[in-house]
């Protein structure tokens, strides 16, 4: 196989060195790759341990440690970890980039469920991928490029979040079209790290959820965290949620699981007024989108269930992964259904997001 290097045209720096031999292939056909057991593992996640629903960037999920000052600092910094608005505009137009994102997302979800990774690992993986694609353009003629990026983003996310991380070769499960050697994945990880300026400890909706729930409900339960985690995870399936800040998504999730039916209309506005760090006019829009998306997912799950029995409610966020992975394909969620959402957050994005590095191939 010909030697292949990914090169950023602006810098002319190769992310794969020019002196590796033919055994260091960038990509290997996965036709004969080992068939993994597709049974998705479950685990009862304890949010109050230093493990897998960690609230990255916030020490106390109960919201009783530092309070408003800590949250205020996080709100100021959260836009540093938000993909650029020009990226969302490109995704809204459909086509190549949306297809690539959906392909990567579907595999990341399945791989996380297979390895029993927690919800934050999925969210981090997608955040890294979206931020990378904001400023870098993958080659359209290389089908393996998006798979390599997905594997690398998941590997980095697992290293940030999980207590146990499989070898990079073992990470590549769920019958991927291509598999990669460890050295190739490490090179791609380095490119991702450099592109993201090594800013990997992301402020996510999980960073705020304990605090917001504490403000609204005052008493937290494991069930509250599980249900809000499900709503937050759902947002990675719909590109329109890239328009919202992490705090806005978290606030919407906290309100959504705290009130339902007529009670929501009566109490949601009062609850929102207690969340002083978020833009009051944007959270209701996010909340509506979140409920609409959950309804569509519920319909998909119900359609898969035998007529003589109901779909069991997932007992943990890992159960959520299994349910949603089976419920629908990512391309069934259309971006057109959310075109009325607010686009007013453009001022919060980095001005450098419109400068994209095109990744090309040399040495073929």
QUIURBEL-V607403 format. One record per residue. SS is DSSP state (alpha for helix, beta for strand, coil for the rest). PSI is psi in radians with two decimals (* if undefined). Layout:
BEGIN
ss->SS psi->PSI
ss->SS psi->PSI
END
This chain:
BEGIN
ss->coil psi->2.43
ss->coil psi->2.58
ss->coil psi->2.35
ss->coil psi->2.25
ss->beta psi->2.46
ss->beta psi->2.19
ss->beta psi->2.33
ss->beta psi->2.08
ss->coil psi->-0.60
ss->coil psi->-0.59
ss->coil psi->-0.31
ss->coil psi->0.45
ss->beta psi->2.20
ss->beta psi->2.37
ss->coil psi->-0.19
ss->coil psi->2.19
ss->coil psi->2.70
ss->coil psi->-0.10
ss->coil psi->0.30
ss->coil psi->2.64
ss->coil psi->-3.08
ss->coil psi->-0.26
ss->coil psi->-0.21
ss->coil psi->0.87
ss->coil psi->2.49
ss->coil psi->-0.63
ss->coil psi->2.53
ss->beta psi->2.35
ss->beta psi->2.32
ss->coil psi->0.32
ss->coil psi->-0.63
ss->coil psi->0.27
ss->coil psi->2.59
ss->coil psi->2.36
ss->coil psi->2.01
ss->coil psi->2.69
ss->coil psi->2.17
ss->coil psi->0.04
ss->coil psi->2.21
ss->coil psi->2.19
ss->coil psi->2.70
ss->coil psi->2.67
ss->coil psi->2.57
ss->coil psi->1.78
ss->coil psi->2.27
ss->coil psi->1.93
ss->coil psi->-0.27
ss->coil psi->0.19
ss->coil psi->3.01
ss->coil psi->0.95
ss->coil psi->-2.21
ss->coil psi->-0.09
ss->coil psi->1.09
ss->coil psi->2.61
ss->coil psi->1.57
ss->coil psi->2.19
ss->coil psi->-0.05
ss->coil psi->2.06
ss->coil psi->-0.57
ss->coil psi->1.92
ss->coil psi->-0.31
ss->coil psi->-0.20
ss->coil psi->0.33
ss->coil psi->0.31
ss->coil psi->1.64
ss->coil psi->-0.56
ss->alpha psi->-2.28
ss->alpha psi->-0.68
ss->alpha psi->-0.78
ss->alpha psi->-0.79
ss->alpha psi->-0.72
ss->alpha psi->-0.72
ss->alpha psi->-0.68
ss->alpha psi->-0.68
ss->alpha psi->-0.66
ss->alpha psi->-0.55
ss->alpha psi->-0.24
ss->alpha psi->-0.51
ss->alpha psi->-0.29
ss->alpha psi->-0.32
ss->alpha psi->0.29
ss->coil psi->2.30
ss->coil psi->2.68
ss->coil psi->2.66
ss->alpha psi->-0.50
ss->alpha psi->-0.53
ss->alpha psi->-0.78
ss->alpha psi->-0.68
ss->alpha psi->-0.72
ss->alpha psi->-0.71
ss->alpha psi->-0.65
ss->alpha psi->-0.50
ss->coil psi->-0.13
ss->coil psi->-2.83
ss->coil psi->-2.60
ss->alpha psi->-0.88
ss->alpha psi->-0.69
ss->alpha psi->-0.69
ss->alpha psi->-0.74
ss->alpha psi->-0.78
ss->alpha psi->-0.78
ss->alpha psi->-0.71
ss->alpha psi->-0.80
ss->alpha psi->-0.74
ss->alpha psi->-0.78
ss->alpha psi->-0.76
ss->alpha psi->-0.74
ss->alpha psi->-0.77
ss->alpha psi->-0.82
ss->alpha psi->-0.73
ss->alpha psi->-0.69
ss->alpha psi->-0.71
ss->alpha psi->-0.72
ss->alpha psi->-0.78
ss->alpha psi->0.04
ss->coil psi->0.57
ss->coil psi->2.68
ss->coil psi->2.99
ss->alpha psi->-0.65
ss->alpha psi->-0.57
ss->alpha psi->-0.72
ss->alpha psi->-0.83
ss->alpha psi->-0.75
ss->alpha psi->-0.76
ss->alpha psi->-0.83
ss->alpha psi->-0.60
ss->alpha psi->-0.80
ss->alpha psi->-0.78
ss->alpha psi->-0.81
ss->alpha psi->-0.72
ss->alpha psi->-0.64
ss->alpha psi->-0.81
ss->alpha psi->-0.29
ss->alpha psi->-0.68
ss->alpha psi->-0.11
ss->beta psi->2.49
ss->beta psi->2.13
ss->coil psi->2.62
ss->coil psi->2.28
ss->coil psi->-0.36
ss->coil psi->0.15
ss->coil psi->1.74
ss->coil psi->-0.42
ss->alpha psi->-0.28
ss->alpha psi->-0.78
ss->alpha psi->-0.58
ss->alpha psi->-0.71
ss->alpha psi->-0.71
ss->alpha psi->-0.75
ss->alpha psi->-0.78
ss->alpha psi->-0.75
ss->alpha psi->-0.72
ss->alpha psi->-0.70
ss->alpha psi->-0.72
ss->alpha psi->-0.77
ss->alpha psi->-0.74
ss->alpha psi->-0.73
ss->alpha psi->-0.67
ss->alpha psi->-0.52
ss->alpha psi->-0.54
ss->alpha psi->-0.66
ss->coil psi->2.57
ss->coil psi->-0.60
ss->coil psi->2.21
ss->coil psi->2.14
ss->coil psi->2.82
ss->coil psi->2.62
ss->alpha psi->-0.56
ss->alpha psi->-0.71
ss->alpha psi->-0.31
ss->alpha psi->-0.41
ss->coil psi->1.48
ss->coil psi->-3.01
ss->coil psi->0.68
ss->coil psi->1.01
ss->coil psi->2.71
ss->coil psi->-0.53
ss->beta psi->2.63
ss->beta psi->2.73
ss->coil psi->2.62
ss->coil psi->2.76
ss->alpha psi->-0.70
ss->alpha psi->-0.56
ss->alpha psi->-0.73
ss->alpha psi->-0.71
ss->alpha psi->-0.67
ss->alpha psi->-0.70
ss->alpha psi->-0.64
ss->alpha psi->-0.73
ss->alpha psi->-0.69
ss->alpha psi->-0.74
ss->alpha psi->-0.80
ss->alpha psi->-0.79
ss->alpha psi->-0.69
ss->alpha psi->-0.66
ss->coil psi->0.16
ss->coil psi->0.54
ss->coil psi->0.42
ss->coil psi->1.50
ss->coil psi->-0.31
ss->coil psi->1.46
ss->coil psi->2.51
ss->coil psi->2.03
ss->coil psi->3.03
ss->coil psi->-0.49
ss->alpha psi->-0.40
ss->alpha psi->-0.43
ss->alpha psi->-0.30
ss->alpha psi->-0.70
ss->alpha psi->-0.72
ss->alpha psi->-0.82
ss->alpha psi->-0.74
ss->alpha psi->-0.67
ss->alpha psi->-0.63
ss->alpha psi->-0.65
ss->alpha psi->-0.82
ss->alpha psi->-0.36
ss->coil psi->-0.62
ss->coil psi->2.16
ss->coil psi->2.66
ss->coil psi->2.84
ss->alpha psi->-0.65
ss->alpha psi->-0.67
ss->alpha psi->-0.78
ss->alpha psi->-0.72
ss->alpha psi->-0.79
ss->alpha psi->-0.72
ss->alpha psi->-0.60
ss->alpha psi->-0.67
ss->alpha psi->-0.79
ss->alpha psi->-0.72
ss->alpha psi->-0.76
ss->alpha psi->-0.68
ss->alpha psi->-0.56
ss->alpha psi->-0.39
ss->alpha psi->-0.29
ss->alpha psi->-0.29
ss->coil psi->2.07
ss->alpha psi->-0.42
ss->alpha psi->-0.38
ss->alpha psi->-0.21
ss->alpha psi->-0.27
ss->alpha psi->-0.28
ss->coil psi->2.64
ss->coil psi->2.80
ss->alpha psi->-0.70
ss->alpha psi->-0.61
ss->alpha psi->-0.71
ss->alpha psi->-0.75
ss->alpha psi->-0.74
ss->alpha psi->-0.73
ss->alpha psi->-0.73
ss->alpha psi->-0.71
ss->alpha psi->-0.74
ss->alpha psi->-0.70
ss->alpha psi->-0.68
ss->alpha psi->-0.16
ss->alpha psi->-0.50
ss->coil psi->2.66
ss->coil psi->2.77
ss->coil psi->-2.46
ss->alpha psi->-0.51
ss->alpha psi->-0.54
ss->alpha psi->-0.82
ss->alpha psi->-0.61
ss->alpha psi->-0.74
ss->alpha psi->-0.33
ss->alpha psi->-0.72
ss->alpha psi->-0.71
ss->alpha psi->-0.73
ss->alpha psi->-0.72
ss->alpha psi->-0.63
ss->alpha psi->-0.38
ss->coil psi->-0.24
ss->coil psi->1.40
ss->coil psi->-0.23
ss->coil psi->-0.11
ss->coil psi->2.73
ss->coil psi->2.04
ss->alpha psi->-0.55
ss->alpha psi->-0.30
ss->alpha psi->-0.53
ss->alpha psi->-0.76
ss->alpha psi->-0.63
ss->alpha psi->-0.74
ss->alpha psi->-0.70
ss->alpha psi->-0.76
ss->alpha psi->-0.78
ss->alpha psi->-0.70
ss->alpha psi->-0.75
ss->alpha psi->-0.70
ss->alpha psi->-0.75
ss->alpha psi->-0.74
ss->alpha psi->-0.66
ss->alpha psi->-0.73
ss->alpha psi->-0.69
ss->alpha psi->-0.72
ss->alpha psi->-0.69
ss->alpha psi->-0.71
ss->alpha psi->-0.71
ss->alpha psi->-0.77
ss->alpha psi->-0.61
ss->alpha psi->-0.44
ss->alpha psi->-0.27
ss->coil psi->2.51
ss->coil psi->2.59
ss->coil psi->-0.43
ss->coil psi->0.15
ss->coil psi->2.68
ss->coil psi->2.86
ss->coil psi->2.21
ss->coil psi->2.53
ss->coil psi->2.23
ss->coil psi->2.39
ss->coil psi->-0.25
ss->coil psi->2.93
ss->alpha psi->-0.50
ss->alpha psi->-0.63
ss->alpha psi->-0.61
ss->alpha psi->-0.75
ss->alpha psi->-0.79
ss->alpha psi->-0.82
ss->alpha psi->-0.82
ss->alpha psi->-0.61
ss->alpha psi->-0.59
ss->alpha psi->-0.27
ss->alpha psi->-0.59
ss->coil psi->2.81
ss->coil psi->2.62
ss->alpha psi->-0.51
ss->alpha psi->-0.05
ss->alpha psi->-0.26
ss->coil psi->1.92
ss->coil psi->2.52
ss->alpha psi->-0.34
ss->alpha psi->-0.42
ss->alpha psi->-0.21
ss->alpha psi->0.44
ss->coil psi->-0.19
ss->coil psi->0.04
ss->coil psi->2.80
ss->coil psi->2.44
ss->coil psi->0.39
ss->alpha psi->0.04
ss->alpha psi->0.21
ss->alpha psi->-0.50
ss->alpha psi->-0.23
ss->alpha psi->-0.07
ss->coil psi->2.73
ss->coil psi->2.44
ss->alpha psi->-0.31
ss->alpha psi->-0.06
ss->alpha psi->-0.31
ss->alpha psi->0.01
ss->coil psi->1.78
ss->coil psi->2.38
ss->beta psi->2.17
ss->beta psi->2.16
ss->beta psi->2.07
ss->beta psi->3.05
ss->beta psi->2.42
ss->beta psi->2.80
ss->coil psi->0.23
ss->coil psi->*
END
